[in-house]
Amino acid sequence: MPKLSKESNGGGGKTAPQRPVIYDNIEVNGVSIAPESMVITCETMKALIGWETEPDYKLRRSKEAGWHLDSAGNLFDPAGQPHEADWLLTDENDEKVICSHNGHNRELSERTARAYAQDILTKNWAGPSAMPGETVNGETIIVSRTGEVISGQHRAVGLILACQIWAKQKNKHVKTWPQEPVMDSLIVFGVSDSPRIVRTLDNVKTRSLADTIFTSDDFKDMDLDRRMRGEISRMLDAAIDFLWKRTEAHDTWGKGAVKGENGYKTAQTHSASLTFRDRHKRIDKAVRHLFDLNKGRAISLLHLSAGQSAAMLYLMGSGESDIDEYRNGNPPTEKHLDWSSWDKACQFWTDLAESRRGDNGKAEGPLKALVQALYELVRDRDGPAAEKTALVIKAWHAYREGVVEQDDLELEYAQSPDGSKRLIDGGDFGGIDCGDKEKLDPDIQHSEVLERIKKEDARRAAAQKAVDVITDRRNAAKQPAKPASVGLAAEIEAIRNKHPGKVLVFSTATGSTLYGQDAKIAAKLTGGKVAKSTVQGMEMVKLTVSQKNLDNLLLSVSAKHPVVTIARNGDEQWKATEYRRKDGKPLAPPVISNPSGKTKSRTAPKPSSGGGG
């Protein structure tokens, strides 16, 4: 009988149904792979990728025919010219490194390699060495026929850097890795070096954190369809990212942290993000609350991210916490957070979801002042995320004291010489919130800051121009109908008076349009739909047809009514032409409108028709 697999619930929700195990061991094309054969040590990886430090490289090249290394350590090629290698990176020992078996690979992202090193050091790398009882994830390191590593350089460099960090900081990592770290991976040898083959490598969609959450058992207890589960997964992704940044998680827990431009930081990999989430479990509860409130898009319609709003709820609810006690944790968790404001914070977001702009354009509801401020921010300055957050922060602090008024929501900006402005300090929710990292000192005018402000304001101005165009069109559409006295509307009436009883078709290069009663007649005969339009302040109906459908319309209409086509000539004057049917059939007589609105032809009507056409 097949064994049953033990599936974890991925941090929340119901446990997935157990499925029978079909494959007890890793197999590749039917060949079983022993776990010990997948263990890659640091030395093995160095040999695989051709890792050489600057001294080792120079010593090796100096032994080749014609090459020379002088007493000062300068390397000369056979032509006597100084030679400098194309160094790949500088390692943890401050040594320049070249990887001689990496020539056909893409450019190295040292940031990515160091993030991998962090995952290796924290045992968040798939494989039995880091996760006893588990397997590798099936991804391979690929080596070509000529021994080039054509896929796997970031993993290779990541392992070597992890081993160097471990050697320098054994006291920090010895509990996790008593011995030097290793990596479990499948290696494929003998793949073609042809550019046609190499260019197909890694040609896949990168898995986002939301994708990882979606494939777990998170939120499966909510009985959501795939679309809604995708939405709540993206919300949790955004919430984790926002909370990570606002709590400066890269600085607060150093286990496995890797070297960056500003010293050792914790890289925000998927594994690090999910570990951070596991230490802040209530973020799931916050996401569920905002997901329920946003089912009718109450939060999204306020131009707020529902996922970031969930993180704001978390920060509000823990706003009475001692930040030092939190940050001194190893690592920081929500264990010692003060949740005395949680219910109040949940009510804040419920009240905000119940507040909205009315049909008269005025905000309504318990948090109408915040609603109005958010709409004005979007209208005036394209609503940068930092400023939206700053408004929510100010509203929250006022809400805790009583009623939120418009005066409570004034933001402070720094004014630059060219008139542009930038938010000085968005404030914080209190507790473990470290605030927005980008704060400006209004008394210090830095040239680069001003340049950033200038570019940002230019972008916002362009966006506002587009909004203004749409607003002007909407306002024009709401204006009451006015008699047409000049322009196109007057021209249409003048032409109609010259051709009484005939259907007028106004033609351009892109299509043809009929107005008023002519549009209604054509729509009835062809099955088309008329639309209301305002021409020079005069409200009328019109029917627009493409050039492709014009002939069919003309044939259908001319069978019942005489037709005149109207087009502009070279002098931009209207030119009227009697339409002649191509099938030789006679044109219908002109139709004249009765005062009653019915129509009759110039010929005598049938006695029983009652004037009907």
Buried (B, 14 or more C-beta within 10 A) or exposed (E): EEEEEEEEBBBBBEEBEEEEEEEEEBEEEEEEBEBEEBBBBBEBBBEBBBBBBBEEBBEEBEEEEEBBBEEEEEBBEEEEEEBEBEBBBBBBEEBBBBBBBBBBBEEBEBEBBBBBBBBBBBBBBBBBBBBEEEBBEEEBBBBBEEEBBBBBBBBBBBBBBBBBBBBEBEEBBEEBBEEBBBBBBBBBEEBEBEEEEBEEBEEEEEEEBBBBBBEBBBBBEBEBEEEBBBBBBBBBBBBBBBBBBBBBBBBBBBBBBBBBEEEBBBBBBBBBBBBBBEBBEBBBBBBBBBBEBBEEEBBEBBBBBBBBBBBBBBBBBBBEBEBEBBBEBEBBBBEEBBBEBBEBBBEBBBBBBEBBBEEEEEBBBBBBBBBBBBBBBBEEBBBBBBBBBBBBBBBBBBBBEEEBEEEBBEBEBBEBEEEBBBBBBBBBBBBBBBBBEEBBEEEEBEEEBBEBBBEBBEEBEEBBEEEEEEEEEEEEEEEEEEEBEEEEBBBBBEBBEEBEBBBBBBBEEEBBBBBBBBBBBBBEBBEBEBEEBBBBBBBBBBBBBEEEEBEEBBBBBBBBBBBBBBBEEEEEEBEEEEBEBEEEEEBBBBBEEEEEEEBBBEEEEEEEEEEEB
